[in-house]
Amino acid sequence: MRGFQRSRLLPCDRALDGRLHLFERPHLDLAHAFAGDAELGGKVFQCHRLVGEAPRLEDAAFARVEHAHRAVQRFAAVVELLKVLLRMISERHHVAAKVIATVDDLERIAADDAADVPALTGWRRELFGEKALALKHGKLALAIEGGHVAVVERG
């Protein structure tokens, strides 16, 4: 640019201009940093190796947390299957699903066969509760037949 004078730059422009060298080449080389620090690199690789190993005695707390996490996932899967069964039964009998059982009821049934919920008493038990417990214990299965959910009895 003709007539451009460096002295006419504002102070903030000079600060930006002074840091433009940072964009010229990368200053962060992680591979070189790990190679230079063998102890840190060893710890990183050791952590990766531990992922595939069976838990040791000192990892018992971690194993309990993992087991609890899997139990929560199984519990959630049971609740979802109960929701599908409830929806199927409510549509078949033309009764609102919430009248038969609430989500809270389904969660309590998933956690305890003898839960004190309306879905396990009276006409609701006959309509839904018995099938829900059978599904939970693997005596019933859900299948798709002709585009609709169907209950299949298992021996």
Backbone hydrogen bonds in HBPLUS format (Angstrom, degrees):
<---DONOR---> <-ACCEPTOR-->    atom                        ^
c    i                          cat <-CA-CA->   ^        H-A-AA   ^      H-
h    n   atom  resd res      DA  || num        DHA   H-A  angle D-A-AA Bond
n    s   type  num  typ     dist DA aas  dist angle  dist       angle   num
A0008-ARG N   A0005-GLN O   3.15 MM   3  5.68 160.4  2.19 113.2 119.2     1
A0009-LEU N   A0006-ARG O   3.29 MM   3  5.88 172.4  2.30 118.6 120.3     2
A0013-ASP N   A0010-LEU O   3.05 MM   3  5.18 123.5  2.38 100.6 115.1     3
A0014-ARG N   A0010-LEU O   3.12 MM   4  6.49 151.0  2.21 152.4 160.6     4
A0015-ALA N   A0011-PRO O   3.14 MM   4  6.43 151.2  2.22 144.3 151.6     5
A0016-LEU N   A0012-CYS O   3.13 MM   4  6.39 156.5  2.18 143.7 149.2     6
A0017-ASP N   A0013-ASP O   2.86 MM   4  6.02 160.7  1.89 148.5 154.6     7
A0018-GLY N   A0014-ARG O   2.87 MM   4  5.99 148.8  1.97 144.8 152.4     8
A0019-ARG N   A0016-LEU O   3.11 MM   3  5.35 145.4  2.23 103.5 113.4     9
A0020-LEU N   A0017-ASP O   3.41 MM   3  5.39 166.7  2.43 103.7 107.5    10
A0022-LEU N   A0019-ARG O   3.11 MM   3  5.75 159.8  2.15 116.3 121.8    11
A0023-PHE N   A0020-LEU O   3.08 MM   3  5.70 153.2  2.16 115.9 122.4    12
A0024-GLU N   A0021-HIS O   3.17 MM   3  5.19 155.3  2.23 102.2 109.7    13
A0033-ALA N   A0029-ASP O   3.03 MM   4  6.32 152.7  2.11 146.8 155.4    14
A0034-PHE N   A0030-LEU O   2.85 MM   4  6.08 163.1  1.88 158.4 160.7    15
A0035-ALA N   A0031-ALA O   3.00 MM   4  6.12 154.3  2.06 142.1 149.8    16
A0036-GLY N   A0032-HIS O   2.94 MM   4  6.06 145.9  2.06 142.5 151.3    17
A0037-ASP N   A0033-ALA O   3.17 MM   4  6.35 134.1  2.39 137.9 149.1    18
A0041-GLY N   A0037-ASP O   3.06 MM   4  6.31 167.8  2.07 156.8 160.7    19
A0042-GLY N   A0038-ALA O   2.84 MM   4  5.95 153.2  1.91 144.7 151.9    20
A0043-LYS N   A0039-GLU O   3.04 MM   4  6.33 153.6  2.11 145.9 152.6    21
A0044-VAL N   A0040-LEU O   2.97 MM   4  6.27 157.5  2.02 153.0 159.0    22
A0045-PHE N   A0041-GLY O   3.01 MM   4  6.25 167.6  2.02 152.8 155.5    23
A0046-GLN N   A0042-GLY O   2.87 MM   4  5.98 149.3  1.97 143.9 153.2    24
A0047-CYS N   A0043-LYS O   2.97 MM   4  6.16 153.5  2.04 147.2 153.1    25
A0048-HIS N   A0044-VAL O   3.17 MM   4  6.50 155.3  2.23 147.0 153.3    26
A0049-ARG N   A0045-PHE O   3.05 MM   4  6.28 146.2  2.17 142.0 151.1    27
A0050-LEU N   A0046-GLN O   3.08 MM   4  6.33 143.2  2.22 145.0 154.1    28
A0053-GLU N   A0050-LEU O   3.23 MM   3  5.21 155.9  2.29 102.8 110.0    29
A0059-ASP N   A0056-ARG O   2.95 MM   3  5.18 146.8  2.06 105.4 116.1    30
A0060-ALA N   A0057-LEU O   3.16 MM   3  5.35 148.1  2.26 117.5 116.1    31
A0063-ALA N   A0059-ASP O   2.93 MM   4  6.23 154.3  2.00 152.2 160.5    32
A0064-ARG N   A0060-ALA O   2.91 MM   4  6.17 150.7  1.99 147.9 155.3    33
A0065-VAL N   A0061-ALA O   3.05 MM   4  6.34 152.9  2.13 145.1 152.1    34
A0066-GLU N   A0062-PHE O   2.93 MM   4  6.21 159.2  1.97 150.6 156.3    35
A0067-HIS N   A0063-ALA O   2.87 MM   4  6.07 157.9  1.92 146.8 153.0    36
A0068-ALA N   A0064-ARG O   2.86 MM   4  6.06 157.3  1.91 146.0 152.3    37
A0069-HIS N   A0065-VAL O   2.90 MM   4  6.12 151.4  1.98 146.0 154.1    38
A0070-ARG N   A0066-GLU O   3.00 MM   4  6.32 157.2  2.05 150.1 155.4    39
A0071-ALA N   A0067-HIS O   2.95 MM   4  6.20 153.6  2.02 147.2 155.0    40
A0072-VAL N   A0068-ALA O   2.94 MM   4  6.20 153.4  2.01 147.9 154.4    41
A0073-GLN N   A0069-HIS O   3.04 MM   4  6.34 153.5  2.11 145.3 152.5    42
A0074-ARG N   A0070-ARG O   2.92 MM   4  6.22 157.9  1.97 150.4 156.1    43
A0075-PHE N   A0071-ALA O   2.88 MM   4  6.04 159.8  1.92 148.5 154.5    44
A0076-ALA N   A0072-VAL O   2.91 MM   4  6.12 158.9  1.95 148.1 153.3    45
A0077-ALA N   A0073-GLN O   2.98 MM   4  6.23 149.8  2.07 144.0 152.3    46
A0078-VAL N   A0074-ARG O   2.97 MM   4  6.28 153.6  2.04 150.7 157.4    47
A0079-VAL N   A0075-PHE O   3.04 MM   4  6.33 160.1  2.08 151.3 156.5    48
A0080-GLU N   A0076-ALA O   3.00 MM   4  6.24 155.7  2.06 145.4 151.8    49
A0081-LEU N   A0077-ALA O   3.01 MM   4  6.28 156.7  2.06 147.8 153.7    50
A0082-LEU N   A0078-VAL O   2.91 MM   4  6.17 155.7  1.97 150.1 157.2    51
A0083-LYS N   A0079-VAL O   2.93 MM   4  6.21 145.0  2.06 144.7 154.4    52
A0084-VAL N   A0080-GLU O   3.10 MM   4  6.44 153.3  2.17 146.3 152.5    53
A0085-LEU N   A0081-LEU O   2.98 MM   4  6.27 164.1  2.00 152.0 156.1    54
A0086-LEU N   A0082-LEU O   2.85 MM   4  6.00 161.5  1.88 147.5 153.0    55
A0087-ARG N   A0083-LYS O   2.90 MM   4  6.09 161.7  1.93 149.3 154.1    56
A0088-MET N   A0084-VAL O   2.96 MM   4  6.18 160.0  2.00 150.8 156.2    57
A0089-ILE N   A0085-LEU O   2.94 MM   4  6.19 166.1  1.96 156.4 159.6    58
A0090-SER N   A0086-LEU O   2.84 MM   4  5.97 163.7  1.87 153.9 158.9    59
A0091-GLU N   A0087-ARG O   3.03 MM   4  6.16 157.1  2.08 146.3 151.9    60
A0092-ARG N   A0088-MET O   3.00 MM   4  6.16 159.2  2.05 146.9 153.2    61
A0093-HIS N   A0089-ILE O   2.99 MM   4  6.11 153.5  2.06 150.2 156.0    62
A0094-HIS N   A0090-SER O   2.91 MM   4  5.61 108.7  2.44 133.4 147.5    63
A0095-VAL N   A0090-SER O   3.02 MM   5  4.91 154.9  2.08 137.9 144.6    64
A0099-VAL N   A0096-ALA O   2.99 MM   3  5.40 143.1  2.13 109.0 119.9    65
A0100-ILE N   A0097-ALA O   3.07 MM   3  5.29 127.3  2.35 100.8 114.0    66
A0101-ALA N   A0097-ALA O   2.95 MM   4  6.22 173.6  1.95 167.0 166.1    67
A0106-LEU N   A0102-THR O   3.00 MM   4  6.40 157.3  2.05 150.2 155.9    68
A0107-GLU N   A0103-VAL O   2.94 MM   4  6.22 156.8  1.99 150.8 156.8    69
A0108-ARG N   A0104-ASP O   2.98 MM   4  6.23 155.9  2.04 147.6 154.2    70
A0109-ILE N   A0105-ASP O   2.83 MM   4  6.10 152.4  1.91 151.7 160.0    71
A0110-ALA N   A0106-LEU O   2.88 MM   4  6.07 156.2  1.94 146.6 153.2    72
A0111-ALA N   A0107-GLU O   3.08 MM   4  6.28 140.9  2.24 138.0 147.9    73
A0112-ASP N   A0108-ARG O   2.87 MM   4  5.97 143.5  2.01 143.9 153.7    74
A0115-ALA N   A0112-ASP O   3.29 MM   3  5.26 145.4  2.42 114.9 110.8    75
A0117-VAL N   A0115-ALA O   3.04 MM   2  5.69 127.2  2.33 105.3  90.2    76
A0120-LEU N   A0117-VAL O   3.08 MM   3  5.76 164.2  2.11 120.2 125.2    77
A0121-THR N   A0118-PRO O   3.06 MM   3  5.28 157.2  2.11 119.6 117.7    78
A0125-ARG N   A0121-THR O   3.28 MM   4  4.94 148.0  2.39 108.8 112.9    79
A0125-ARG N   A0122-GLY O   3.16 MM   3  5.52 127.6  2.45 103.9 115.9    80
A0126-GLU N   A0122-GLY O   3.34 MM   4  6.77 156.9  2.39 146.5 152.5    81
A0127-LEU N   A0123-TRP O   2.90 MM   4  6.05 156.4  1.95 145.8 152.7    82
A0128-PHE N   A0124-ARG O   2.71 MM   4  5.61 165.7  1.73 147.9 153.0    83
A0129-GLY N   A0124-ARG O   3.03 MM   5  6.22 162.2  2.06 131.0 136.6    84
A0130-GLU N   A0125-ARG O   2.90 MM   5  5.67 163.7  1.93 151.5 145.9    85
A0132-ALA N   A0128-PHE O   2.86 MM   4  6.03 153.9  1.93 157.2 165.9    86
A0133-LEU N   A0129-GLY O   3.00 MM   4  6.26 161.3  2.03 153.8 157.2    87
A0134-ALA N   A0130-GLU O   2.98 MM   4  6.18 156.3  2.04 144.5 151.7    88
A0135-LEU N   A0131-LYS O   2.82 MM   4  5.99 156.4  1.87 148.5 154.7    89
A0136-LYS N   A0132-ALA O   2.94 MM   4  6.13 157.2  1.99 145.4 152.1    90
A0137-HIS N   A0133-LEU O   3.04 MM   4  6.25 142.5  2.18 142.7 151.7    91
A0139-LYS N   A0134-ALA O   2.79 MM   5  4.90 143.4  1.92 157.9 152.8    92
A0138-GLY N   A0135-LEU O   3.19 MM   3  5.14 164.3  2.21 104.3 108.4    93
A0154-ARG N   A0139-LYS O   2.81 MM  15  5.00 168.6  1.82 144.2 140.2    94
A0141-ALA N   A0152-VAL O   2.73 MM  11  5.01 144.3  1.86 144.2 155.7    95
A0152-VAL N   A0141-ALA O   2.73 MM  11  5.01 166.0  1.75 151.4 153.3    96
A0143-ALA N   A0150-ALA O   2.84 MM   7  5.18 155.7  1.90 150.4 156.5    97
A0150-ALA N   A0143-ALA O   2.66 MM   7  5.18 157.2  1.71 154.8 158.4    98
A0145-GLU N   A0148-HIS O   2.79 MM   3  5.38 163.8  1.82 163.2 162.3    99
A0148-HIS N   A0145-GLU O   3.13 MM   3  5.38 161.5  2.17 109.4 115.3   100
